[in-house]
Amino acid sequence: MPSKSAGIIAYRRRRKLEVLLVHPGGPFWRNKDLGAWSIPKGEYADEEDADIAARREFAEELGLELSGPLTALGQVKQRGGKLVTAFAAELDLDVRSVRSNTFEMEWPPRSGKRQTFPEVDRAEWFTLEAAREKINAGQRPLLDRLAQLAGDEES
């Protein structure tokens, strides 16, 4: 059975519709950009509701509790088989205030040394056009669904 993740696409309306994406932290992602960004998301178990998991992951990756309403955007399947259930929430936040949780791993490999890295090393607002280039390819359909939901004529 494939793993399941749930996440939230935060969006705001400026001159154009903008979406908030996060860049994964850690040494493997340090020099990767196009296709490396994601919606804030994380895995959840069968007995957990996707919307509750999405809120939890949003809080862990951005340091912000989200209590407003969510709009379901459905599910997509990423290249590795992971199923991502997504929700949309209209909000604005200052990306300089983002505070991610951390993880620990052996780094450099086989060194015996453990280092701590942020799960998300940065978050940025992107227009839909820019987000389509930055986001993991498997999540691109979520941007189209959001554009349709928000009535964005640039989609």
TABEL-V281757 format. One record per pair of residues at least 12 apart in sequence whose C-alpha atoms are under 7 Angstrom apart, sorted by the first residue. I is the first residue (numbers start at 1). GAP is how many residues later the second one is. D is the distance in whole Angstrom. If there is no record, write none. Layout:
I_GAP_D + I_GAP_D
This chain:
2_79_6 + 2_80_5 + 2_81_7 + 3_79_5 + 3_80_6 + 4_39_5 + 4_40_6 + 4_78_6 + 4_79_5 + 4_80_6 + 5_36_6 + 5_37_5 + 5_38_4 + 5_39_6 + 5_78_6 + 5_79_5 + 5_80_6 + 6_35_5 + 6_36_6 + 6_37_6 + 6_44_6 + 6_47_6 + 6_48_5 + 6_78_5 + 6_79_5 + 6_80_6 + 7_32_6 + 7_33_5 + 7_34_4 + 7_35_7 + 7_47_4 + 7_50_7 + 7_51_7 + 7_78_6 + 7_79_5 + 7_80_6 + 8_31_6 + 8_32_6 + 8_33_7 + 8_46_6 + 8_50_7 + 8_78_6 + 8_79_5 + 8_80_5 + 8_81_7 + 9_30_6 + 9_78_6 + 9_79_5 + 9_80_6 + 10_78_6 + 10_79_5 + 10_80_6 + 10_81_6 + 11_78_6 + 11_79_5 + 11_80_6 + 12_78_6 + 12_79_6 + 12_80_6 + 16_111_7 + 17_110_6 + 17_111_7 + 17_135_7 + 18_107_6 + 18_108_5 + 18_109_4 + 18_110_6 + 19_106_5 + 19_107_5 + 19_108_6 + 19_109_7 + 20_103_7 + 20_104_6 + 20_105_5 + 20_106_6 + 21_16_6 + 21_17_5 + 21_18_5 + 21_19_7 + 21_102_6 + 21_103_6 + 21_104_6 + 22_15_6 + 22_16_5 + 22_17_6 + 22_18_6 + 22_98_6 + 22_100_6 + 22_101_4 + 22_102_7 + 23_13_7 + 23_14_5 + 23_15_7 + 23_97_6 + 23_98_6 + 23_99_5 + 23_100_6 + 24_13_7 + 24_95_6 + 24_96_5 + 24_97_6 + 25_92_6 + 25_93_5 + 25_94_5 + 25_95_5 + 25_96_4 + 26_91_5 + 26_92_7 + 33_101_7 + 34_99_6 + 34_100_4 + 34_101_7 + 35_98_6 + 35_99_5 + 35_100_5 + 35_101_4 + 35_102_6 + 36_98_6 + 36_99_6 + 36_100_6 + 37_97_5 + 37_98_5 + 37_99_6 + 38_97_5 + 38_98_6 + 40_17_7 + 40_18_6 + 40_21_6 + 41_13_6 + 41_16_5 + 41_17_7 + 42_15_6 + 50_35_7 + 60_40_6 + 60_41_6 + 61_38_7 + 61_39_4 + 61_40_6 + 61_58_7 + 61_59_6 + 62_36_5 + 62_37_5 + 62_38_5 + 63_35_6 + 63_36_5 + 63_37_6 + 69_20_7 + 70_17_6 + 70_18_6 + 70_19_5 + 71_16_5 + 71_17_5 + 71_18_7 + 72_14_6 + 72_15_4 + 72_16_6 + 73_13_5 + 73_14_5 + 73_15_7 + 73_69_7 + 73_72_6 + 74_12_6 + 76_62_7 + 76_63_7 + 77_61_6 + 78_60_4 + 78_61_7 + 79_59_6 + 95_28_6 + 95_29_6 + 100_18_6 + 100_19_6 + 100_20_6 + 101_17_6 + 101_18_6 + 102_14_6 + 102_15_5 + 102_16_4 + 102_17_5 + 103_13_6 + 103_14_6 + 103_15_6 + 103_16_6 + 104_12_4 + 104_13_6 + 128_15_7
